[in-house]
Amino acid sequence: MKKEKEQFKKSMHEDELVSFTAKIVEYFKNPANTKKWLDILFYAVIAVVALFMFRNCQVNKENTVKNKLGPAEYKYMNGDYEGVIPLLNDINKDYPNTKYSGQALYYLGEAYYKLGKYPEAEKAFEAARKKYLPELMKPLVYSSLGYAYEAQKDLPKAAAAFEEALKKFPNYYGRDELLINAARCLRLSGKTEEARVRYEELLNNYPNSQWVDTAKQNLGR
């Protein structure tokens, strides 16, 4: 009996398969159906090829920007701030949406800052923080933005930039520097209580920081 059931199930499965195959054959006998699926296949192939070409083009762009950024970084590290600005501006103009765009904007901002061109530095840092950046560079952009605002005497915005960095990057290795900067800008903005909180945080969490004495002095200790 068990064997007969298995044979029955097998024959049923085979009949279903034959029936399904027959339906497919019958379906594609209709030229309209065949054309429809050939069109679908054609557009699918086109989409795959287009995606491949797009990805390949993007990779080429990334490599181009990386190769251009290297000499620019070298100029920056060697103090040629005037010379590096045209290179970085060209990168940002020609390749605004690559994974290196944020780095180029950061170095551009730093170069402007070193030359005392604070509004231009602010603009570059503001743009940089909206781009992709390596994790270690993200807090540096906010910190540099704070310095650019402070250099322009816009202390509320400077304090806000340092405060945002403190909130976004709680594990940043230079947190004590952010704290002393935020406290200074808050104090000079007239927000003495908020400044006191930041000075206290620095003393409590970073007793060996180079800014401990400054914090104590501002707390009257």
C-alpha positions as CSV (number, residue, x, y, z in Angstrom):
1,M,0.0,0.0,0.0
2,K,2.8,2.4,0.9
3,K,4.6,1.7,-2.3
4,E,1.4,2.3,-4.3
5,K,0.9,5.7,-2.6
6,E,4.5,6.8,-3.4
7,Q,4.0,5.8,-7.1
8,F,0.7,7.7,-7.1
9,K,2.3,10.8,-5.7
10,K,5.2,10.5,-8.2
11,S,2.8,10.1,-11.2
12,M,0.8,13.2,-9.9
13,H,4.0,15.2,-9.7
14,E,5.0,14.2,-13.2
15,D,1.6,15.1,-14.5
16,E,1.7,18.5,-12.9
17,L,5.2,19.1,-14.3
18,V,4.1,18.1,-17.8
19,S,1.0,20.2,-17.5
20,F,3.1,23.2,-16.4
21,T,5.6,22.8,-19.2
22,A,2.8,22.5,-21.7
23,K,1.3,25.7,-20.5
24,I,4.6,27.5,-20.8
25,V,5.1,26.3,-24.4
26,E,1.5,27.3,-25.2
27,Y,2.1,30.7,-23.6
28,F,5.2,31.4,-25.7
29,K,3.5,30.3,-28.9
30,N,1.8,33.7,-28.8
31,P,4.2,36.2,-30.5
32,A,2.9,39.0,-28.2
33,N,3.9,37.1,-25.1
34,T,7.3,36.2,-26.5
35,K,8.0,39.9,-27.5
36,K,7.0,41.1,-24.0
37,W,9.5,38.8,-22.3
38,L,12.2,39.5,-24.8
39,D,11.6,43.2,-24.1
40,I,11.8,42.6,-20.4
41,L,15.1,40.6,-20.8
42,F,16.5,43.4,-23.0
43,Y,15.8,46.1,-20.5
44,A,17.1,43.9,-17.7
45,V,20.4,43.5,-19.5
46,I,20.6,47.2,-20.2
47,A,20.0,48.0,-16.6
48,V,22.8,45.6,-15.5
49,V,25.2,47.0,-18.0
50,A,24.3,50.6,-17.0
51,L,24.8,49.8,-13.3
52,F,28.2,48.2,-14.0
53,M,29.3,51.2,-16.0
54,F,28.1,53.6,-13.3
55,R,30.0,51.7,-10.6
56,N,33.1,51.5,-12.8
57,C,32.9,55.3,-13.5
58,Q,32.4,56.0,-9.7
59,V,35.5,53.9,-8.9
60,N,37.5,55.8,-11.5
61,K,36.4,59.1,-10.0
62,E,37.3,58.0,-6.5
63,N,40.8,57.0,-7.7
64,T,41.2,60.2,-9.6
65,V,40.4,62.3,-6.5
66,K,42.6,60.2,-4.3
67,N,45.5,60.8,-6.6
68,K,44.8,64.5,-6.7
69,L,44.4,64.8,-3.0
70,G,47.8,63.2,-2.3
71,P,49.9,66.1,-3.7
72,A,47.5,68.6,-2.1
73,E,48.0,67.1,1.3
74,Y,51.7,67.2,0.8
75,K,51.6,70.9,0.0
76,Y,49.4,71.5,3.1
77,M,51.7,69.5,5.4
78,N,54.6,71.5,4.2
79,G,52.9,74.8,4.9
80,D,52.2,75.9,1.3
81,Y,48.7,77.1,2.1
82,E,48.5,79.5,-0.8
83,G,49.6,76.8,-3.2
84,V,47.2,74.1,-1.9
85,I,44.0,76.2,-2.2
86,P,43.7,76.1,-6.0
87,L,44.3,72.3,-6.0
88,L,41.6,71.7,-3.4
89,N,39.2,74.1,-5.0
90,D,39.6,72.2,-8.3
91,I,38.9,68.9,-6.6
92,N,35.7,70.3,-5.0
93,K,34.6,71.9,-8.2
94,D,35.2,68.9,-10.5
95,Y,34.5,66.0,-8.0
96,P,32.0,67.3,-5.4
97,N,30.4,63.9,-4.5
98,T,33.2,61.4,-3.8
99,K,34.3,59.8,-0.5
100,Y,37.3,62.2,-0.5
101,S,35.3,65.4,-1.0
102,G,34.9,66.0,2.8
103,Q,38.7,65.6,3.3
104,A,39.4,68.1,0.5
105,L,37.0,70.6,2.1
106,Y,38.6,70.1,5.5
107,Y,42.1,70.8,4.2
108,L,40.8,73.7,2.3
109,G,39.2,75.2,5.4
110,E,42.4,74.7,7.4
111,A,44.5,76.4,4.6
112,Y,42.1,79.4,4.6
113,Y,42.3,79.5,8.4
114,K,46.1,79.5,8.5
115,L,46.0,82.4,6.1
116,G,43.6,84.4,8.3
117,K,40.7,84.0,5.8
118,Y,38.2,83.1,8.4
119,P,34.9,83.5,6.4
120,E,36.3,81.3,3.7
121,A,37.4,78.7,6.3
122,E,34.0,78.8,7.9
123,K,32.3,78.1,4.5
124,A,34.7,75.2,3.8
125,F,34.2,73.6,7.2
126,E,30.4,74.0,7.0
127,A,30.5,72.2,3.7
128,A,32.9,69.5,4.9
129,R,30.7,68.4,7.8
130,K,27.9,67.6,5.4
131,K,30.1,65.3,3.4
132,Y,31.4,61.8,4.0
133,L,34.4,61.9,6.4
134,P,36.6,59.3,8.1
135,E,35.5,58.9,11.7
136,L,38.7,60.4,13.1
137,M,38.3,63.5,11.0
138,K,34.6,64.3,11.9
139,P,35.3,65.9,15.3
140,L,38.2,67.8,13.9
141,V,35.8,69.5,11.4
142,Y,33.5,70.7,14.2
143,S,36.4,71.9,16.3
144,S,37.9,73.8,13.4
145,L,34.5,75.3,12.6
146,G,34.3,76.5,16.2
147,Y,37.8,78.2,15.9
148,A,36.7,79.8,12.6
149,Y,33.6,81.3,14.3
150,E,35.6,82.4,17.3
151,A,38.2,84.1,15.0
152,Q,35.3,86.2,13.6
153,K,34.1,87.1,17.1
154,D,30.9,85.1,16.7
155,L,31.2,83.5,20.1
156,P,27.6,82.0,20.3
157,K,28.2,80.1,17.1
158,A,31.7,79.1,18.2
159,A,30.3,77.7,21.5
160,A,27.5,75.9,19.6
161,A,30.1,74.2,17.3
162,F,32.2,73.0,20.2
163,E,29.1,71.9,22.1
164,E,27.8,69.9,19.1
165,A,31.2,68.2,18.8
166,L,31.0,67.3,22.5
167,K,27.6,65.8,22.0
168,K,28.3,63.9,18.8
169,F,31.7,62.5,19.7
170,P,31.7,61.6,23.4
171,N,34.7,59.3,23.0
172,Y,36.9,61.8,21.0
173,Y,40.5,61.6,22.2
174,G,40.7,65.4,22.3
175,R,37.6,65.9,24.4
176,D,39.5,68.0,27.0
177,E,40.4,70.5,24.3
178,L,36.7,70.7,23.2
179,L,35.7,71.3,26.8
180,I,38.1,74.2,27.4
181,N,37.1,75.8,24.0
182,A,33.4,75.4,24.7
183,A,33.8,76.8,28.2
184,R,35.8,79.8,27.0
185,C,33.3,80.7,24.3
186,L,30.4,80.2,26.7
187,R,32.0,82.4,29.3
188,L,32.8,85.1,26.8
189,S,29.2,84.9,25.5
190,G,27.9,85.6,29.0
191,K,26.8,82.1,29.7
192,T,28.7,81.7,32.9
193,E,26.8,78.8,34.4
194,E,27.1,76.7,31.3
195,A,30.8,77.6,31.2
196,R,31.3,76.5,34.8
197,V,29.7,73.1,34.1
198,R,32.2,72.6,31.3
199,Y,35.2,73.7,33.4
200,E,34.1,71.3,36.1
201,E,33.8,68.4,33.7
202,L,37.3,69.0,32.5
203,L,38.7,69.1,36.0
204,N,36.8,65.9,37.1
205,N,37.4,63.8,34.0
206,Y,40.8,65.0,32.8
207,P,42.9,65.9,35.8
208,N,46.1,65.6,33.8
209,S,45.0,67.8,30.9
210,Q,47.2,70.7,29.9
211,W,44.2,73.0,30.4
212,V,43.6,72.1,34.1
213,D,45.2,75.3,35.4
214,T,43.2,77.4,33.0
215,A,40.0,75.8,34.2
216,K,40.9,76.3,37.8
217,Q,41.7,79.9,37.2
218,N,38.4,80.5,35.6
219,L,36.6,78.8,38.5
220,G,38.5,80.9,41.0
221,R,40.5,78.1,42.6
